[in-house]
Amino acid sequence: MNNPLGSFFIVLGLILNFFGCIGLIRFPDVYTRLQSSAKCVMLGTCAILLGLFMFKGFTAAGIKALLCIVFIALTTPVSVHALAKGAFRSGVKPWDGSVADEYVKDIIKKR
């Protein structure tokens, strides 16, 4: 039972990582690229690690996979937010076709 389910999660993770890589190539600016990498690659990597856990069970490798899932789920949103905020503060402009820029509105209100 665990082998087909583990294989499913590994294949799902590979597909999500593939779409995240395509997003890094195709999206027009750093902010949309960060969104692609944060969502697809984080979920893809967690799915691969979950599939590994289903193959290995509660062994040392399986528990390490679970710990890596927790670590990735906690650190990815924080790191992507820090990268986006740093890019914005260093003057990287959003794509011209962007619909909204809420951070600029917050900065203007504070002044």
Secondary structure, DSSP 8 states (H G I E B T S, - for coil): -HHHHHHHHHHHHHHHHHHHHHHHHHSSSHHHHHHHIIIIIHHHHHHHHHHHHHHH-SSHHHHHHHHHHHHHHHHHHHHHHHHHHHHHHTT----TT-S--HHHHHHHHH-
